Amino acid sequence: MEQWIDTHAHLDMEPFLEDLEQVIDRARMTGVKGIISVGSDIASSKRAVSIAGQYGMVKAAVGVHPHEACKGGRTEELERLLKEAEVLAVGEMGLDYFYNHSEREEQLEVFRMQVELAGDVGKPIIVHVRDAHDDAVEILRGAGNGKVRGVIHCFTGGPEDLHSYLEMGFYISFAGIVTFKKASELRDAAAMVPMDRLLVETDAPYLAPVPMRGKRNEPAFVVHTGAALAEVLGVSSEELASRTTANADSLFKPGSWA
């Protein structure tokens, strides 16, 4: 059976409150080897760590999403959480100029602080970017000092947005959007990403891929995104699963997913 890593899910969110154990069991039965449950603020980061402590195949990332930047970034609590054994990365962090739920200056400051924190603790970062590629690249180059590595999660840009991230050594992760009928530009971008820089994710409970679109997304559905991405790249699902799993292991260094 193919072995996949869902590198980005929000297992702590309300849609999973009633059946999380069944969700994780379904993922395992469909060939998902590991899941990273990603925090979006301090409270959700704590929940992600707790879930990772309960399920061996789940690891955690802790951070402050740009929507939550108004709450602050580099706190003692965040630094404490980063010492937990289950925590593989700092994030979800970044910039979102589409919704602007936090002021742009707040987003920039909190993003910069978390990039610097990741450099201090030696962990990769999980980056959310929407309509803000130029500013994101500037911070990653500056605050990251060319040394911080990570992933641009749920990439939604076009081919022209890829070069700077790849040049800095970042991985590019694709979610269910790549399966949507109107996402031809995104598929064009995906075709340009080297195989050793690709990751797959669900961003569950959001963005369920075709043929599950409209349903609550969950880690088991990453196989559909993987199959669509494999078709774009002209490789088998088995090869893509193997490569993206190796990439996830290389970036996040989980030790094991069990």
Residue frames relative to the residue before (quaternion, step in Angstrom):
aa qw qx qy qz dx dy dz
M 1.0000 0.0000 0.0000 0.0000 0.00 0.00 0.00
E 0.5410 -0.6049 0.4750 0.3403 3.59 -1.06 0.74
Q 0.2109 -0.7684 0.5937 0.1122 3.55 -1.13 0.74
W 0.0719 -0.8203 0.5671 -0.0179 3.56 -0.56 1.23
I 0.2126 -0.7094 0.6457 0.1861 3.53 -1.35 0.34
D 0.2283 -0.7215 0.6368 0.1477 3.56 -0.85 1.01
T 0.2007 -0.8516 0.4773 0.0818 3.56 -0.10 1.32
H 0.8048 0.1519 -0.1010 0.5647 3.60 1.21 0.01
A 0.2556 0.7188 -0.6112 0.2110 3.53 -0.54 1.27
H 0.3106 -0.7301 0.5789 0.1881 3.56 -1.25 0.47
L 0.0680 -0.8597 0.5062 0.0070 3.55 0.46 1.25
D 0.6193 0.5669 -0.3468 0.4181 3.58 1.20 -0.34
M 0.5506 0.6615 -0.3847 0.3334 3.59 1.21 -0.30
E 0.7243 -0.5045 0.2858 0.3731 3.51 -1.25 0.63
P 0.6320 0.5543 -0.3695 0.3960 3.67 0.88 -0.73
F 0.7196 0.4251 -0.2532 0.4871 3.61 1.20 -0.37
L 0.3848 0.7682 -0.4567 0.2308 3.59 1.23 0.00
E 0.7524 0.4432 -0.2233 0.4331 3.57 0.92 -0.90
D 0.8404 0.1652 -0.0413 0.5145 3.61 1.03 -0.64
L 0.1607 0.8349 -0.5162 0.1034 3.59 1.08 0.63
E 0.6473 0.5265 -0.3349 0.4378 3.59 0.88 -0.84
Q 0.6598 0.4928 -0.3016 0.4804 3.59 0.99 -0.82
V 0.6050 0.5535 -0.3431 0.4582 3.59 1.07 -0.74
I 0.6868 0.4699 -0.2794 0.4790 3.57 0.89 -0.92
D 0.6248 0.5296 -0.3367 0.4646 3.60 1.03 -0.72
R 0.6506 0.5062 -0.3201 0.4670 3.60 0.95 -0.85
A 0.6211 0.5370 -0.3435 0.4558 3.57 0.99 -0.77
R 0.6660 0.5092 -0.3019 0.4540 3.56 0.87 -0.96
M 0.6892 0.4946 -0.2840 0.4468 3.58 0.94 -0.89
T 0.6973 0.4452 -0.2828 0.4854 3.61 1.15 -0.44
G 0.6643 -0.5424 0.2991 0.4184 3.58 1.25 0.16
V 0.4573 0.6478 -0.4801 0.3752 3.58 1.18 0.37
K 0.2890 -0.7961 0.5191 0.1149 3.53 -0.61 1.22
G 0.8121 -0.0239 0.0602 0.5799 3.56 1.06 -0.76
I 0.1610 -0.7609 0.6246 0.0707 3.54 -1.28 0.55
I 0.1814 -0.7361 0.6354 0.1468 3.56 -1.09 0.72
S 0.1972 -0.7654 0.6060 0.0905 3.55 -0.67 1.17
V 0.1950 -0.8447 0.4979 0.0226 3.52 -0.49 1.30
G 0.3456 -0.7454 0.5388 0.1862 3.56 -0.89 0.97
S 0.2460 -0.7727 0.5671 0.1440 3.56 -1.22 0.49
D 0.7555 0.0172 -0.0798 0.6501 3.58 1.34 -0.06
I 0.7443 -0.3995 0.2464 0.4752 3.59 -1.20 -0.01
A 0.6653 0.5166 -0.3160 0.4366 3.60 0.87 -0.92
S 0.7075 0.4374 -0.2773 0.4809 3.59 0.82 -0.92
S 0.5911 0.5559 -0.3662 0.4555 3.59 1.12 -0.55
K 0.6312 0.5152 -0.3312 0.4760 3.59 1.00 -0.76
R 0.6538 0.5055 -0.3198 0.4633 3.58 0.97 -0.82
A 0.6270 0.5403 -0.3343 0.4508 3.58 1.02 -0.81
V 0.6510 0.5048 -0.3122 0.4732 3.58 0.97 -0.84
S 0.6391 0.5305 -0.3215 0.4548 3.58 0.99 -0.83
I 0.6579 0.5015 -0.3089 0.4693 3.58 0.95 -0.89
A 0.6440 0.5193 -0.3209 0.4611 3.57 0.97 -0.85
G 0.6425 0.5291 -0.3208 0.4520 3.57 1.09 -0.64
Q 0.6859 0.4886 -0.2736 0.4647 3.57 1.21 -0.52
Y 0.7886 0.2363 -0.0947 0.5597 3.58 1.10 -0.73
G 0.4442 -0.7499 0.4270 0.2408 3.55 -0.50 1.21
M 0.6975 0.4758 -0.2893 0.4510 3.59 1.01 -0.71
V 0.6388 0.4968 -0.3218 0.4915 3.59 1.30 -0.06
K 0.0838 -0.7472 0.6577 0.0466 3.54 -1.03 0.92
A 0.3723 -0.7484 0.5140 0.1926 3.58 -1.25 0.21
A 0.1213 -0.7057 0.6848 0.1352 3.48 -1.44 0.35
V 0.1511 -0.8028 0.5740 0.0576 3.57 -1.00 0.80
G 0.3133 0.7491 -0.5350 0.2334 3.54 -0.90 0.93
V 0.4668 -0.6556 0.5273 0.2725 3.51 -1.41 -0.10
H 0.3814 -0.7374 0.5297 0.1736 3.54 -0.61 1.28
P 0.6052 -0.5749 0.3897 0.3891 3.63 -1.06 0.56
H 0.5872 0.5657 -0.3810 0.4359 3.61 1.09 -0.55
E 0.7453 0.3884 -0.1947 0.5057 3.57 1.15 -0.68
A 0.3386 0.7881 -0.4688 0.2108 3.58 1.26 0.16
C 0.5714 0.6005 -0.3781 0.4123 3.58 1.16 -0.52
K 0.6330 0.5342 -0.3296 0.4531 3.61 1.24 -0.32
G 0.5869 -0.5724 0.3747 0.4331 3.59 1.26 -0.18
G 0.3939 -0.7642 0.4809 0.1719 3.54 -1.23 0.50
R 0.8318 0.1623 -0.0735 0.5258 3.57 0.03 -1.28
T 0.0893 0.8047 -0.5745 0.1203 3.55 -0.19 1.30
E 0.6475 -0.5029 0.3883 0.4208 3.58 -1.25 0.30
E 0.6276 0.5473 -0.3386 0.4381 3.58 1.04 -0.76
L 0.6520 0.5037 -0.3171 0.4698 3.57 0.95 -0.84
E 0.6602 0.5007 -0.3110 0.4655 3.57 0.92 -0.84
R 0.6293 0.5235 -0.3345 0.4670 3.58 1.06 -0.69
L 0.6509 0.5271 -0.3133 0.4476 3.59 0.94 -0.92
L 0.6397 0.5538 -0.3247 0.4226 3.57 1.04 -0.75
K 0.6224 0.5383 -0.3423 0.4535 3.59 1.24 -0.23
E 0.5110 0.6507 -0.4198 0.3731 3.58 1.28 -0.22
A 0.5681 -0.6480 0.3957 0.3174 3.56 -0.94 0.92
E 0.6755 0.5195 -0.2970 0.4309 3.60 1.06 -0.70
V 0.6164 0.5834 -0.3377 0.4071 3.61 1.23 -0.35
L 0.1758 -0.8289 0.5290 0.0462 3.55 -0.58 1.22
A 0.8288 0.1080 0.0136 0.5489 3.59 1.10 -0.63
V 0.4145 -0.6481 0.5713 0.2859 3.52 -1.38 0.24
G 0.5575 0.5844 -0.4408 0.3915 3.57 -0.74 1.02
E 0.5291 0.0207 -0.8179 -0.2250 1.58 -2.39 0.15
M 0.0235 -0.7878 0.6142 -0.0412 3.55 -0.84 1.03
G 0.3739 0.7619 -0.4961 0.1830 3.56 -1.25 0.05
L 0.5248 -0.6075 0.5045 0.3178 3.51 -1.28 -0.62
D 0.0014 0.7816 -0.6237 0.0142 3.56 -1.01 0.85
Y 0.0688 -0.8230 0.5637 -0.0156 3.55 -0.23 1.35
F 0.4964 0.6301 -0.4397 0.4040 3.58 1.28 0.21
Y 0.7833 0.2953 -0.1544 0.5247 3.57 0.81 -1.01
N 0.1096 -0.8331 0.5314 0.1071 3.60 1.07 -0.75
H 0.1462 0.8074 -0.5536 0.1426 3.60 0.85 0.96
S 0.7198 0.2127 -0.1825 0.6351 3.57 1.29 -0.35
E 0.6045 -0.5581 0.4179 0.3852 3.57 -1.16 0.56
R 0.6055 -0.5993 0.3755 0.3651 3.57 -1.02 0.74
E 0.6462 0.5159 -0.3358 0.4511 3.59 0.94 -0.77
E 0.6223 0.5225 -0.3341 0.4776 3.58 1.08 -0.69
Q 0.6453 0.5214 -0.3176 0.4592 3.57 0.94 -0.87
L 0.6702 0.5101 -0.3005 0.4475 3.56 0.87 -0.96
E 0.6718 0.5061 -0.2977 0.4516 3.56 0.92 -0.91
V 0.7017 0.4672 -0.2746 0.4625 3.56 0.85 -0.98
F 0.6104 0.5328 -0.3430 0.4753 3.58 1.06 -0.70
R 0.6688 0.5037 -0.3029 0.4552 3.57 0.83 -0.98
M 0.6555 0.5245 -0.3138 0.4435 3.58 0.90 -0.89
Q 0.6935 0.4753 -0.2856 0.4601 3.58 0.95 -0.85
V 0.5958 0.5371 -0.3634 0.4738 3.59 1.09 -0.61
E 0.6587 0.4986 -0.3054 0.4736 3.57 0.95 -0.88
L 0.6295 0.5343 -0.3290 0.4582 3.58 1.01 -0.81
A 0.6404 0.5253 -0.3221 0.4584 3.58 0.95 -0.88
G 0.6385 0.5186 -0.3221 0.4687 3.56 1.03 -0.75
D 0.6503 0.5305 -0.3091 0.4474 3.56 1.04 -0.82
V 0.7730 0.3546 -0.1844 0.4926 3.58 0.92 -0.90
G 0.4518 -0.7364 0.4188 0.2796 3.57 1.28 -0.05
K 0.5185 0.6142 -0.4344 0.4066 3.57 1.04 0.77
P 0.5292 -0.6170 0.4686 0.3459 3.61 -1.16 0.54
I 0.3598 -0.7334 0.5413 0.1991 3.55 -1.28 0.35
I 0.2631 -0.7226 0.6196 0.1576 3.53 -1.28 0.59
V 0.1128 -0.8610 0.4951 -0.0298 3.54 -0.34 1.34
H 0.2026 -0.7406 0.6356 0.0802 3.52 -0.99 1.05
V 0.0764 0.7900 -0.6047 0.0662 3.60 -0.75 1.03
R 0.1191 0.7721 -0.6190 0.0802 3.55 -0.82 1.00
D 0.8436 -0.0692 -0.0239 0.5320 3.54 -0.66 1.22
A 0.6711 0.4823 -0.2825 0.4871 3.59 1.08 0.64
H 0.2105 0.8391 -0.4883 0.1146 3.59 1.14 0.51
D 0.6521 0.5293 -0.3402 0.4231 3.62 0.86 -0.85
D 0.6925 0.4591 -0.2834 0.4789 3.59 0.86 -0.92
A 0.6220 0.5430 -0.3453 0.4461 3.59 1.02 -0.74
V 0.6603 0.5036 -0.3079 0.4643 3.57 0.89 -0.91
E 0.6362 0.5394 -0.3325 0.4403 3.59 0.96 -0.84
I 0.6851 0.4679 -0.2894 0.4775 3.60 0.92 -0.88
L 0.6503 0.5179 -0.3295 0.4475 3.59 0.91 -0.82
R 0.6701 0.4802 -0.2972 0.4817 3.56 1.05 -0.72
G 0.7260 0.4498 -0.2399 0.4615 3.55 0.97 -0.90
A 0.7583 0.3650 -0.2027 0.5007 3.57 0.48 -1.21
G 0.6738 0.4959 -0.2936 0.4624 3.56 1.09 -0.67
N 0.2639 -0.8178 0.4762 0.1864 3.54 1.32 -0.29
G 0.6370 -0.5696 0.3160 0.4122 3.54 1.16 0.64
K 0.6659 0.5283 -0.2889 0.4404 3.59 1.28 0.00
V 0.6334 0.5312 -0.3394 0.4488 3.59 1.11 -0.59
R 0.1152 -0.7938 0.5961 0.0366 3.56 -0.84 1.00
G 0.1591 0.7952 -0.5756 0.1049 3.54 -1.21 0.31
V 0.5280 -0.6132 0.4925 0.3203 3.51 -1.26 -0.56
I 0.3128 -0.6621 0.6421 0.2269 3.52 -1.19 0.68
H 0.2089 -0.8349 0.5005 0.0934 3.53 -0.17 1.31
C 0.8460 0.0829 -0.0962 0.5178 3.54 -1.23 0.66
F 0.0026 -0.8434 0.5367 -0.0252 3.55 0.80 1.05
T 0.0569 -0.8146 0.5771 -0.0076 3.56 -0.89 1.00
G 0.4994 0.6723 -0.4234 0.3456 3.59 1.24 0.12
G 0.5344 -0.5966 0.4847 0.3515 3.49 -1.34 -0.10
P 0.7658 -0.3715 0.2481 0.4626 3.58 -1.28 0.00
E 0.6509 0.5467 -0.3244 0.4149 3.59 1.02 -0.77
D 0.6607 0.5222 -0.3061 0.4439 3.59 1.19 -0.43
L 0.5790 0.6542 -0.3510 0.3369 3.58 1.21 -0.38
H 0.6127 0.6429 -0.3630 0.2820 3.54 0.86 -1.04
S 0.6961 0.4922 -0.2996 0.4283 3.59 0.74 -1.02
Y 0.6548 0.5091 -0.3190 0.4586 3.58 0.96 -0.82
L 0.6705 0.4854 -0.3034 0.4720 3.57 0.90 -0.87
E 0.6239 0.5505 -0.3331 0.4436 3.56 1.02 -0.77
M 0.6982 0.4528 -0.2584 0.4906 3.59 1.08 -0.73
G 0.5803 -0.6280 0.3596 0.3737 3.58 1.25 0.01
F 0.4456 0.7081 -0.4488 0.3141 3.57 1.23 0.28
Y 0.4191 -0.6417 0.5813 0.2730 3.48 -1.34 0.51
I 0.2596 -0.7408 0.6010 0.1503 3.55 -1.27 0.50
S 0.1271 -0.8131 0.5670 0.0339 3.56 -0.71 1.11
F 0.1921 -0.7849 0.5840 0.0773 3.52 -1.03 0.89
A 0.2147 -0.7636 0.6020 0.0920 3.52 -1.06 0.93
G 0.8237 -0.3080 0.1841 0.4390 3.56 -1.33 -0.22
I 0.5071 0.6625 -0.4232 0.3534 3.59 1.17 -0.43
V 0.6163 0.5765 -0.3537 0.4033 3.58 1.05 -0.72
T 0.6572 0.4998 -0.3108 0.4709 3.61 1.24 -0.33
F 0.5424 0.6530 -0.3980 0.3478 3.61 1.23 -0.30
K 0.6200 -0.6057 0.3633 0.3417 3.55 -0.99 0.88
K 0.7546 0.4128 -0.2163 0.4619 3.58 0.90 -0.91
A 0.5653 0.6391 -0.3682 0.3694 3.60 1.26 0.00
S 0.1562 0.8344 -0.5175 0.1075 3.60 0.98 0.74
E 0.6393 0.5238 -0.3371 0.4509 3.59 1.00 -0.74
L 0.6338 0.5219 -0.3255 0.4689 3.55 1.06 -0.75
R 0.6461 0.4982 -0.3256 0.4779 3.59 0.99 -0.76
D 0.5971 0.5441 -0.3600 0.4667 3.61 1.09 -0.63
A 0.6510 0.5033 -0.3106 0.4758 3.57 1.01 -0.82
A 0.6406 0.5420 -0.3282 0.4338 3.57 0.93 -0.91
A 0.6473 0.5419 -0.3152 0.4337 3.56 1.00 -0.80
M 0.6756 0.5012 -0.2844 0.4599 3.59 1.23 -0.42
V 0.5830 0.5939 -0.3780 0.4056 3.60 1.22 -0.23
P 0.4596 -0.6763 0.4903 0.3017 3.62 -0.77 0.93
M 0.6060 -0.6009 0.3828 0.3537 3.57 -1.02 0.76
D 0.6931 0.4754 -0.2945 0.4548 3.59 1.06 -0.62
R 0.6790 0.4370 -0.3049 0.5050 3.60 1.28 0.25
L 0.5448 0.6483 -0.3818 0.3704 3.61 1.25 0.06
L 0.0033 0.7493 -0.6620 -0.0183 3.51 -1.23 0.72
V 0.2373 -0.7505 0.5952 0.1617 3.57 -1.27 0.38
E 0.0172 -0.7949 0.6053 -0.0392 3.54 -1.18 0.61
T 0.4044 -0.6848 0.5331 0.2887 3.54 -1.33 0.07
D 0.1730 -0.7589 0.5816 0.2363 3.59 0.96 -0.93
A 0.1793 0.8133 -0.5271 0.1692 3.57 1.19 0.64
P 0.5566 -0.1238 -0.8194 -0.0586 1.54 -2.14 1.38
Y 0.5275 0.6526 -0.3968 0.3720 3.60 1.28 0.21
L 0.8631 0.2852 -0.1208 0.3989 3.53 -1.46 0.05
A 0.0784 0.8150 -0.5679 0.0844 3.59 0.82 0.92
P 0.4259 -0.7236 0.4832 0.2479 3.60 -0.86 0.92
V 0.5726 -0.4915 0.5074 0.4160 3.51 -1.36 0.22
P 0.6099 -0.1613 -0.7759 -0.0007 1.77 -1.85 1.69
M 0.5418 0.6355 -0.3907 0.3872 3.60 1.24 0.32
R 0.3332 0.7845 -0.4793 0.2095 3.56 1.28 0.06
G 0.7342 0.3646 -0.3026 0.4863 3.54 -0.94 0.96
K 0.6572 0.4674 -0.3033 0.5076 3.57 1.28 -0.31
R 0.6137 -0.4684 0.4460 0.4529 3.54 -1.29 0.07
N 0.3587 -0.7278 0.5406 0.2223 3.57 -0.80 0.94
E 0.0234 0.7834 -0.6208 0.0165 3.56 -1.16 0.59
P 0.7077 -0.5084 0.2746 0.4065 3.61 -1.14 0.54
A 0.5785 0.5923 -0.3897 0.4033 3.63 1.03 -0.58
F 0.6570 0.5455 -0.3105 0.4176 3.58 1.10 -0.64
V 0.4452 0.6954 -0.4641 0.3206 3.60 1.22 -0.10
V 0.5686 0.6043 -0.3871 0.4022 3.59 1.14 -0.49
H 0.6347 0.5241 -0.3322 0.4606 3.61 1.09 -0.64
T 0.6376 0.5000 -0.3213 0.4902 3.56 1.03 -0.79
G 0.6499 0.5270 -0.3135 0.4490 3.56 0.97 -0.85
A 0.6528 0.5157 -0.3146 0.4571 3.57 0.97 -0.84
A 0.6600 0.5013 -0.3078 0.4674 3.59 0.98 -0.86
L 0.6599 0.5037 -0.3045 0.4670 3.56 0.99 -0.83
A 0.6189 0.5394 -0.3397 0.4589 3.57 1.03 -0.73
E 0.6388 0.5251 -0.3229 0.4603 3.58 1.01 -0.79
V 0.6254 0.5362 -0.3282 0.4622 3.57 1.01 -0.81
L 0.7432 0.4242 -0.2126 0.4717 3.55 0.95 -0.93
G 0.4271 -0.7269 0.4463 0.3001 3.57 1.26 -0.22
V 0.5712 0.5419 -0.4049 0.4648 3.56 1.09 0.75
S 0.5959 -0.5567 0.4245 0.3935 3.57 -1.24 0.18
S 0.6169 -0.5286 0.4256 0.3986 3.56 -1.24 0.40
E 0.6215 0.5585 -0.3390 0.4323 3.56 1.05 -0.78
E 0.6719 0.4857 -0.3037 0.4694 3.57 0.94 -0.87
L 0.6646 0.4987 -0.3169 0.4574 3.59 0.91 -0.86
A 0.6214 0.5342 -0.3433 0.4590 3.59 0.99 -0.78
S 0.6647 0.5092 -0.3005 0.4566 3.56 0.91 -0.92
R 0.6970 0.4802 -0.2801 0.4529 3.57 0.88 -0.96
T 0.7009 0.4627 -0.2904 0.4586 3.59 0.84 -0.91
T 0.6075 0.5320 -0.3550 0.4711 3.59 1.11 -0.58
A 0.6424 0.5071 -0.3144 0.4809 3.58 1.00 -0.83
N 0.6424 0.5237 -0.3212 0.4582 3.58 1.02 -0.78
A 0.6433 0.5136 -0.3186 0.4699 3.58 0.98 -0.87
D 0.6426 0.5163 -0.3198 0.4672 3.58 0.98 -0.82
S 0.6668 0.5158 -0.2988 0.4473 3.57 0.97 -0.88
L 0.7107 0.4545 -0.2650 0.4670 3.58 0.90 -0.88
F 0.8138 0.3342 -0.1465 0.4524 3.57 0.66 -1.13
K 0.2023 -0.8325 0.4964 0.1397 3.60 1.28 -0.35
P 0.0665 0.8620 -0.4994 0.0562 3.60 0.66 1.08
G 0.4489 -0.6311 0.4934 0.3958 3.58 1.17 -0.47
S 0.6947 -0.3190 0.2195 0.6061 3.55 0.67 -1.16
W 0.4086 -0.6954 0.5340 0.2535 3.55 -1.31 0.31
A 0.5864 0.5794 -0.3684 0.4298 3.58 1.15 0.44
